[in-house]
Amino acid sequence: MDVSMIRPDVVHALDQWAEVGLLPGGFLQAVLSNNLFEAVGRVDDDNGKVLLYICQYIYNELPAACHGSPQKMKAWAEMKEKERQSK
């Protein structure tokens, strides 16, 4: 997987979501929640050209529990919030 195709700010936002539960912007939230129509409606030109790579990065590099549906995202955010509060 060639992560260099994805803008560094996008990779950082995805990593922050996976690591600490910091929600990314609307486009990435739509991608993470598996909402293709919303993602395509929110995408900018740069990310539209590399959407395949973004999806591959999510699938291959992020925990499966943090993406795939709005319910999984909600559960992930709640889990990460509890982790932050327990520190």
N, C-alpha and C positions, 0 to 999 in steps of 0.2 A: 504494500500500500504506500503510495507516494503522498505523504502528508504535505509536502512542499507545494502541492497544487491548491491547498486551502490557505486562505489568509490567516496569518498568525493570531489576529484578534478573534477569529471564529474558533480556532483550535483552543485558545485560552478560555473562551466562554464555555465551550463544551467541557473542558477539563475542570473548570470551576464548578459547573453543575454536578459533575460526577464526584468531585472531591468534597465539596462543602455544601452543595445544594443551592448554590446561587443561581437563580433563574436567569437564563439568557433572554435575549430579545424575542419578539413575537415570531419572527421567521424560524429561529432555531427551536422555540417551544413547539411550533407546529410540526417541524420535522421530528423532534423527539417524541411527540405524542402520536405520530404516525397519521397526521392529517395532511395528505398530499395536496388537496385543493387549497387549504389555507396556506400551506407552505409556498405553493406556486403563486398564490395571490400576494404574498408578502415579500417574495424574493427580489433582491436587487440584481443588476446585470452581472456583477462579479460572482456572486454566489450561485446564480442561475447556471453559469457555465461550469460550475464544479459541484453541483448538487449530488451527483453520483459519488464523488470522492467524500463529501461530507457524510453521506449515508454509510459509506464503507467505513469511515473513521468511527462513526457511532457504533456500528455493528461489531467492529473488530477491537476497538480500544476502550469502550465504555462498558461498565457493568450492565448486563441485560436487565437488571431490576430497575434501572433508571430511565428506561425508554420503552416505547412501544404502544403506550396508551395514556390517556389523561389520568386514569386511575393509578397506573404505575408511577407516573410523574408525581402525583399527589402523595402517594405513599413514600416515595423517595425523599421528597421535600420535608415531610413530617419526620422521617427517620433522621435526616441530617440536622433538622432543627433540634431534636432531642439530643443528638450528639454534641452540638454546640452548647446547649444549655448545661450538659453534664460536665463540661470542662471547667 
